[in-house]
């Protein structure tokens, strides 16, 4: 099947080309993000592949449908960038990659915590200037600290196990508590309010829904321990960025590690080094020595890229053959009951 792959980078192409040896699709790689302005590039294709910062809204889907597209295969677990209601109305099927490597994302979350706690970026910059002073680089032992895991899906569970390996006391919150998992790892489930109140480190691993949008707002930040380390490798809009900025300025939040940002569309995955950053909040966040921002790279391991590519291309083949789409996302699956 002819597949137009939008928003591609060198690592995407390598992984998809390697996986395609098992499928034989005709892949066309396109650098632009998939939006209403670029959708007509899919003319003549029956399927397109999108990524998390594409904008597959109703206008984009209508143009895709007019071009002959019948399938949007997003190479991501999240699908909030796709208007599922419009897709249903236009009879465009949507698939995703529900799991690729929970270890990749969980390990990145822990990396952010360790880097912030031990001031690794600051220490690295110092020694590059032959400054071997240790002043201002004091961290804390993770052992014995309380780590709050918000969301115990596949990624959150891996993160909980890693933090337990450091000797941390792990508390968890999830809409559906799993007592068996808690017993297995020696964690305990608490309310979200208690998690905020008792945690020295908080790591967010929940999906973005209307109910979780800005779950970390000014009130939530105020409930947290002074000096807490807050990490987000989930979705950017889980955190109210302006409220976080205020909490950092006041010194209430000790450090923040962000692999995602609520206004990252059009910024992350791009080289803007020759431009002036237009997002004032992100620009201000990047000035803090206790803030570490990575560009949505938590998923970026060889293993994860390989699984993403294979799962995406398998969905395209199933669609081509008229087989069940096991990774399909439909609007009725995500509507509130």
Secondary structure, 3 states (H helix, E strand, C coil): CEEEECCCCHHHHHHHHHHHHHCCCEEEECCCCCCCCCHHHHCCCCEEEECCCCCECHHHHHHHHHCCCCEEEECCCCCCCECHHHHHHHCCEEECCCCCCHHHHHHHHHHHHHHHHCCHHHHHHHHHCCCCCCCCCCCCCCCCCEEEEECCCHHHHHHHHHHHHCCCEEEEECCCCCHHHHHHHCCEECCHHHHHHHCCEEEECCCCCCCCCCCECHHHHHHCCCCEEEEECCCHHHECHHHHHHHHHHCCEEEEEECCCCCCCCCCCCCCCCCCCCCHHHHHHCCCCCEEECCCCCCCCHHHHHHHHHHHHHHHHHHHHCCCCCCECCHHHHCCC
